[in-house]
Amino acid sequence: MKRIAFYTLGCKVNQADTASMEAIFRRAGYQVVSFTEQADIYLINTCVVTNMGQRKSRQIINRAVRSNPLALIVVTGCYPQTAPEEVKAIAGVDVIIGNQERGRIVELTEKALAEKQHEVLDNVHKMTVDTQFEELAAGTETDRTRAFLKIQEGCNQFCTYCIIPYARGPLRSRSLESIREEVGKLVDAGYKEVVLIGIHLGCYGKEHGGSHTLYDAVKAALSVKGLKRLRLGSLESVEVEPRLLELMQEDHRLCRHLHLPLQSGCDKILQAMHRPYDTVRFKELLTEIRSILPDITITTDIIVGFPGETEEDFKQTLAFAESCGFAKMHVFPYSKRKGTPAEKMPLQVDDAVKQQRAAALGELDSRMQRQAMKAAVGSTVEVLFEQPVDAAHIEGLAGDYLRVLVAADAKLCGEIGRVKITGIKEDFLLGEIVNVL
């Protein structure tokens, strides 16, 4: 039995892709081992969304080569998709596969093993308008309590800072039938929560003229008997349908949490980024959402130090973000990506200034997180218990995306319970279990 080790960099979509590939190799009779162990094959699923992601991808590839110079090194994901020649030139790399044809991953790997070729096996396909959604089955061979199901791939937005449309190709979507089937498999495997994810999730079905939308995908998932909880990945604010909010109001299984990337709170910068809204429209959308779901939790992403961002522009972002009342912000210093329009924009911001601005937003994030946690004290929420913290406590995730710590045995991990929130400890809400559902 050959041993294969996986390493994943980047987003939840990459993590879902790796889980699918792990399942394919297991079904083919391979033994999946930790990346720190000796293996016959090392597979690295790469990321290029930032310079750090690309640099880390190279470091992990080199680490795998050093771990076992005789092993087969397979590199997949966004790095070989956007820079195949660069990846092929890394000493020790044997196989490169982009973001398509990973359903053939075992076949391609075994071909490389059998032929013991001297040239890198290159299976990177160009992304064209007729590229189809690759309906890989979701991985179910882990003890995780939440499963991530990719239902959408690709992006046509072309924000000026983003390499992802070049790495992931055009819009394409998993069929409604496949969504029902995969959610059913995940429920049968014991998962209590399924998270629907995509590169541009809100554009689900758009490539087919909008005959199906994300609302239909959510309805398909919720139609699966036995599903306890459903969560949505990141969405553009302008793509949140009113009927999706109404469904969230009607069906308690659909988590009252939305991740809506803002990216900047300055209209000048939003326009330069080619974002599909301005601050007035974004705030209107938040108001509309909260009028239907007053208790919803909204989280976001913000980029600091985009080319041309002045100190005054950043102050606008800081003030606007605070006015939005986010429960959590993911803050990213702008990273120049080769081949994107922003790479060549004038007035690039110094790295030290980016770090200062990120730190200022980080302080605001901490304050707003604390406010959201204080507001939750006294409420009763449903928590998916995920893992032990120590011998006497376990932690889990509430439907509103807040972390909760309770005194309980680790045997409850994987279950959902109603929890009365009693206080706050560091980054956790403290709670007492009312009952297990």
Salt bridges, closest charged atoms under 4 A:
ASP17 OD2 - ARG102 NH2 3.06
ASP17 OD1 - LYS150 NZ 2.86
ASP17 OD2 - ARG168 NH1 3.18
GLU22 OE1 - ARG26 NH1 3.47
GLU37 OE1 - ARG3 NH2 3.15
GLU85 OE2 - LYS88 NZ 3.63
GLU86 OE2 - ARG58 NH1 3.55
GLU101 OE2 - ARG104 NH1 3.12
GLU101 OE2 - HIS125 NE2 3.15
GLU107 OE2 - ARG104 NH2 2.72
ASP122 OD2 - LYS88 NZ 3.52
GLU153 OE2 - LYS150 NZ 2.89
GLU153 OE2 - ARG168 NH1 2.96
GLU181 OE2 - LYS185 NZ 3.44
GLU182 OE2 - LYS185 NZ 3.28
GLU193 OE2 - ARG146 NH1 3.90
GLU193 OE1 - ARG229 NE 2.75
GLU193 OE2 - ARG231 NE 2.86
GLU207 OE2 - HIS208 NE2 3.53
ASP216 OD2 - ARG243 NH2 3.84
GLU236 OE1 - ARG275 NH2 2.72
GLU239 OE2 - HIS200 NE2 2.57
GLU241 OE1 - ARG243 NE 2.89
ASP251 OD2 - ARG253 NH2 2.88
GLU284 OE1 - ARG281 NH1 3.49
GLU288 OE2 - ARG281 NH1 3.45
ASP295 OD1 - ARG256 NH1 3.02
ASP301 OD1 - HIS259 NE2 2.90
GLU309 OE1 - ARG357 NH1 2.86
GLU311 OE1 - ARG357 NH2 3.18
ASP313 OD2 - LYS268 NZ 2.58
ASP351 OD1 - LYS354 NZ 3.43
GLU386 OE2 - ARG146 NE 2.99
GLU386 OE1 - ARG403 NH1 2.48
ASP390 OD1 - HIS393 ND1 3.00
GLU395 OE1 - ARG403 NH1 2.79
